[in-house]
Amino acid sequence: MTEQKKKERIAELLKELRELQATPKSDWHAAFEALLRIETHKYENKVHIRTEEEIGVLPPRTDFVILVEEEEVKLDKEIFKQFRRINILEYKNPYDSLNERVLRKVCGYANLYIGVAEHEGDRPAEQVTISVFRAVKNPALFKKMEKDGTLVRDEIPGIYHVKKMTDLPFQIVITGELEGDAYAAYRALTDKAEKADVECIMKNAEKEVDGMVLDYYGVLLNLIVEKNPQFFELVKGEIIMKDALMEMVKDRVDARVQETTVTHIRDIMTNLKLTAEQAMDALCIPTGQREIYNALINKK
């Protein structure tokens, strides 16, 4: 195997390692739901969030429906400026697909949700909106849609409006492109979170006095730490992360990192005919952790 092929194989294994460290889809959705509840808590009973809302007699279900009970209530972030009374929201974690089929499916959800209302007018079309949230965009899809005139960039970075696919207001929010401290938590819902964004979330949590909202911050930070274990030391002292909970998270993070890393060390040793030490060099494993990994590699 040539040196170039070895480098390519190592890069593939590093990518697989990151993917194997991904938490289940439900964890992503739980964290995103917690973030939505943090955002809407101040509106009290005027804004409701329904999860896994059935949109017909039988499934399918949509991820979230956000109900704004009173017309004068306006959610204050730009990502919610298109909201009306009934807002269909689909959340895609960084590993979920975002393609034309997904967009058409969400349009179908929204129209079915309107069409199966028990009484005509219960869910008037003029009160329904659609939003899709995802960390990064599909460049090929966006390029094609912009060329076709079916996707228009908003003046706010990260917000795109879908045209011609439905007569309902339809936006795609690419959270990784949102700017400013107000969107730190949205940007941090990835396995590539920035330290500044995590620190911003923690500062907001420190100012929070409502116990329920603090619990939501706990869910959010747990996911961020699981996806970005390098921030464990940063977050572990945060007041909302109880000692027992933090120990549990640390154990889960350590176990997952160890298991997947050992798998990839062995893969590199087998496929590239390298020693354990050379494999750990390729994966940039710190010297202080190598004794542990050597023991795990040799464990039957």
ROBA-787237 format. One record per residue (C-alpha): residue in one letter; x, y, z. Coordinates in nm, 3 decimals. Last residue first. Layout:
N
   miba         u         v         w
      A         X         Y         Z
...
***
This chain:
300
   miba         u         v         w
      K    -0.928    -1.085     2.476
      K    -0.757    -0.774     2.611
      N    -0.447    -0.686     2.413
      I    -0.604    -0.377     2.255
      L    -0.755    -0.273     2.589
      A    -0.417    -0.290     2.768
      N    -0.248    -0.095     2.490
      Y    -0.529     0.159     2.505
      I    -0.478     0.222     2.877
      E    -0.100     0.253     2.838
      R    -0.157     0.492     2.548
      Q    -0.360     0.751     2.740
      G    -0.070     0.964     2.870
      T     0.092     0.972     2.526
      P    -0.211     1.147     2.373
      I    -0.377     0.963     2.082
      C    -0.307     1.141     1.752
      L    -0.491     0.873     1.547
      A    -0.185     0.811     1.327
      D     0.043     0.804     1.634
      M    -0.195     0.553     1.792
      A    -0.156     0.331     1.486
      Q     0.223     0.365     1.504
      E     0.220     0.260     1.869
      A    -0.007    -0.035     1.798
      T     0.228    -0.146     1.523
      L     0.135    -0.093     1.159
      K     0.033    -0.344     0.891
      L    -0.198    -0.093     0.721
      N    -0.514    -0.301     0.728
      T    -0.458    -0.491     1.051
      M    -0.290    -0.224     1.265
      I    -0.521     0.046     1.128
      D    -0.828    -0.161     1.201
      R    -0.701    -0.247     1.551
      I    -0.648     0.120     1.632
      H    -0.993     0.188     1.490
      T    -1.170    -0.059     1.712
      V    -0.973     0.061     2.016
      T    -1.087     0.419     1.942
      T    -1.450     0.314     1.913
      E    -1.451     0.136     2.249
      Q    -1.248     0.398     2.434
      V    -1.449     0.695     2.310
      R    -1.779     0.524     2.389
      A    -1.671     0.416     2.736
      D    -1.525     0.756     2.821
      V    -1.834     0.944     2.705
      R    -2.075     0.715     2.887
      D    -1.868     0.724     3.207
      K    -1.839     1.103     3.188
      V    -2.213     1.138     3.136
      M    -2.286     0.920     3.439
      E    -2.035     1.112     3.649
      M    -2.196     1.438     3.538
      L    -2.538     1.315     3.639
      A    -2.418     1.211     3.982
      D    -2.251     1.548     4.036
      K    -2.548     1.757     3.920
      M    -2.497     1.957     3.601
      I    -2.701     2.272     3.648
      I    -2.434     2.445     3.853
      E    -2.165     2.412     3.585
      G    -1.848     2.255     3.724
      K    -1.844     1.972     3.469
      V    -1.882     2.203     3.170
      L    -1.523     2.301     3.090
      E    -1.377     1.967     3.195
      F    -1.625     1.785     2.972
      F    -1.560     2.015     2.676
      Q    -1.320     1.778     2.499
      P    -1.601     1.522     2.508
      N    -1.775     1.695     2.213
      K    -2.073     1.480     2.116
      E    -2.134     1.358     2.469
      V    -2.058     1.704     2.607
      I    -2.302     1.873     2.368
      L    -2.572     1.618     2.446
      N    -2.535     1.667     2.821
      L    -2.529     2.044     2.771
      L    -2.871     2.044     2.606
      V    -3.032     1.810     2.857
      G    -2.892     2.016     3.145
      Y    -3.007     2.340     2.984
      Y    -3.357     2.193     2.977
      D    -3.326     2.111     3.347
      L    -3.223     2.471     3.411
      V    -3.540     2.582     3.230
      M    -3.746     2.376     3.473
      G    -3.562     2.515     3.775
      D    -3.622     2.878     3.680
      V    -3.331     3.091     3.802
      E    -3.130     3.129     3.480
      K    -2.824     3.356     3.487
      E    -2.581     3.063     3.513
      A    -2.755     2.892     3.221
      N    -2.696     3.194     2.998
      K    -2.328     3.193     3.089
      M    -2.312     2.819     3.020
      I    -2.461     2.861     2.675
      C    -2.206     3.134     2.594
      E    -1.921     2.911     2.712
      V    -2.041     2.635     2.479
      D    -2.053     2.883     2.190
      A    -1.702     3.013     2.262
      K    -1.567     2.656     2.278
      E    -1.692     2.581     1.927
      A    -1.901     2.270     1.866
      K    -1.786     2.022     1.602
      D    -2.000     1.723     1.700
      T    -2.308     1.936     1.641
      L    -2.577     2.114     1.840
      A    -2.337     2.399     1.929
      R    -2.457     2.622     1.644
      Y    -2.812     2.622     1.781
      A    -2.689     2.694     2.133
      A    -2.478     2.990     2.018
      Y    -2.771     3.146     1.829
      A    -2.825     3.456     2.044
      D    -2.448     3.496     2.069
      G    -2.427     3.608     1.706
      E    -2.451     3.448     1.362
      L    -2.650     3.161     1.216
      E    -2.457     2.965     0.953
      G    -2.422     2.643     1.153
      T    -2.795     2.651     1.225
      I    -2.898     2.613     0.862
      V    -3.264     2.715     0.884
      I    -3.481     2.607     0.591
      Q    -3.799     2.808     0.547
      F    -4.149     2.743     0.414
      P    -4.442     2.987     0.421
      L    -4.730     2.779     0.281
      D    -4.814     2.796    -0.091
      T    -4.599     2.490    -0.151
      M    -4.301     2.383    -0.365
      K    -4.298     2.714    -0.554
      K    -4.057     2.884    -0.310
      V    -3.838     2.766    -0.022
      H    -3.697     3.046     0.194
      Y    -3.343     3.023     0.332
      I    -3.221     3.137     0.674
      G    -2.857     3.086     0.777
      P    -2.743     3.444     0.735
      I    -3.029     3.694     0.787
      E    -3.100     3.880     0.461
      D    -3.289     3.567     0.358
      R    -3.154     3.349     0.081
      V    -3.405     3.234    -0.180
      L    -3.465     2.875    -0.284
      T    -3.698     2.766    -0.564
      G    -3.546     3.000    -0.823
      D    -3.414     2.711    -1.031
      K    -3.052     2.824    -0.981
      E    -3.114     2.864    -0.607
      M    -3.267     2.516    -0.598
      K    -2.972     2.357    -0.782
      K    -2.711     2.527    -0.565
      F    -2.902     2.439    -0.249
      L    -2.930     2.072    -0.343
      A    -2.562     2.043    -0.437
      P    -2.448     2.224    -0.121
      N    -2.658     2.012     0.123
      K    -2.670     2.250     0.416
      V    -2.521     2.221     0.761
      A    -2.663     2.209     1.115
      R    -3.024     2.132     1.015
      F    -3.362     2.290     1.086
      V    -3.665     2.256     0.857
      S    -3.951     2.501     0.902
      I    -4.309     2.499     0.773
      T    -4.587     2.752     0.840
      V    -4.961     2.729     0.905
      Q    -5.207     3.012     0.982
      E    -5.313     3.085     0.622
      A    -5.377     2.715     0.576
      P    -5.654     2.720     0.835
      R    -5.622     2.448     1.099
      D    -5.959     2.425     1.270
      G    -6.114     2.596     0.966
      E    -6.295     2.290     0.844
      H    -6.360     2.068     1.143
      E    -6.178     1.752     1.249
      A    -5.856     1.864     1.084
      V    -5.734     1.599     0.840
      G    -5.650     1.841     0.558
      I    -5.439     2.087     0.755
      Y    -5.208     1.820     0.899
      L    -5.204     1.653     0.556
      N    -5.082     1.978     0.402
      A    -4.808     2.016     0.662
      Y    -4.693     1.655     0.639
      G    -4.688     1.669     0.261
      C    -4.470     1.980     0.268
      V    -4.239     1.791     0.505
      K    -4.223     1.501     0.258
      R    -4.148     1.739    -0.028
      L    -3.852     1.880     0.162
      V    -3.722     1.535     0.252
      R    -3.748     1.420    -0.111
      E    -3.561     1.731    -0.222
      N    -3.266     1.644    -0.002
      L    -3.152     1.683     0.359
      S    -3.027     1.353     0.494
      D    -2.974     1.298     0.865
      Y    -2.619     1.289     1.006
      P    -2.607     1.648     1.133
      N    -2.947     1.608     1.306
      K    -3.252     1.700     1.105
      Y    -3.534     1.881     1.286
      E    -3.875     1.921     1.123
      L    -4.101     2.202     1.242
      I    -4.468     2.255     1.156
      N    -4.587     2.590     1.289
      I    -4.947     2.664     1.375
      R    -5.040     3.019     1.484
      R    -4.799     3.209     1.261
      F    -4.422     3.190     1.251
      Q    -4.230     3.370     0.972
      K    -4.020     3.563     1.228
      F    -3.913     3.247     1.411
      I    -3.556     3.224     1.281
      E    -3.526     3.599     1.330
      K    -3.561     3.562     1.707
      D    -3.827     3.744     1.912
      L    -4.123     3.512     1.906
      K    -4.424     3.730     1.836
      V    -4.734     3.699     2.054
      E    -5.006     3.933     1.925
      E    -5.190     3.649     1.755
      E    -5.239     3.451     2.075
      E    -5.204     3.074     2.105
      V    -4.878     3.023     1.921
      L    -4.861     2.649     1.859
      I    -4.526     2.490     1.780
      V    -4.562     2.151     1.614
      F    -4.256     1.931     1.639
      D    -4.105     1.619     1.482
      T    -4.384     1.541     1.235
      R    -4.561     1.210     1.252
      P    -4.656     0.963     0.983
      P    -4.861     0.789     1.135
      L    -5.230     0.683     1.128
      V    -5.548     0.893     1.132
      G    -5.339     1.188     1.023
      I    -5.074     1.432     1.137
      E    -4.959     1.262     1.455
      E    -4.742     1.504     1.651
      E    -4.403     1.362     1.745
      T    -4.360     1.655     1.985
      R    -4.607     1.930     2.070
      I    -4.470     2.266     2.177
      H    -4.701     2.531     2.319
      V    -4.682     2.913     2.312
      K    -4.919     3.144     2.501
      N    -4.906     2.932     2.815
      E    -4.568     3.072     2.926
      Y    -4.409     3.302     2.667
      K    -4.086     3.297     2.869
      H    -4.058     2.922     2.817
      T    -4.041     2.953     2.438
      E    -3.664     2.967     2.381
      I    -3.573     2.727     2.663
      R    -3.841     2.491     2.533
      L    -3.693     2.506     2.184
      L    -3.348     2.427     2.323
      A    -3.485     2.130     2.520
      E    -3.652     2.004     2.201
      F    -3.318     2.031     2.020
      A    -3.152     1.831     2.297
      A    -3.421     1.563     2.287
      H    -3.399     1.551     1.908
      W    -3.025     1.491     1.915
      D    -3.068     1.223     2.182
      S    -3.340     1.052     1.976
      K    -3.105     1.033     1.677
      P    -2.865     0.818     1.873
      T    -2.529     0.962     1.984
      A    -2.248     0.987     1.733
      Q    -1.917     0.837     1.844
      L    -1.935     0.589     1.558
      E    -1.947     0.880     1.315
      R    -1.635     1.041     1.459
      L    -1.451     0.710     1.445
      E    -1.569     0.653     1.088
      K    -1.416     0.985     0.986
      L    -1.089     0.894     1.156
      L    -1.101     0.559     0.979
      E    -1.143     0.724     0.640
      A    -0.856     0.966     0.709
      I    -0.635     0.670     0.806
      R    -0.726     0.498     0.478
      E    -0.644     0.809     0.275
      K    -0.308     0.846     0.449
      K    -0.227     0.480     0.385
      K    -0.325     0.516     0.020
      Q    -0.091     0.814    -0.013
      E     0.192     0.620     0.153
      T     0.141     0.339    -0.098
      M     0.000     0.000     0.000
***
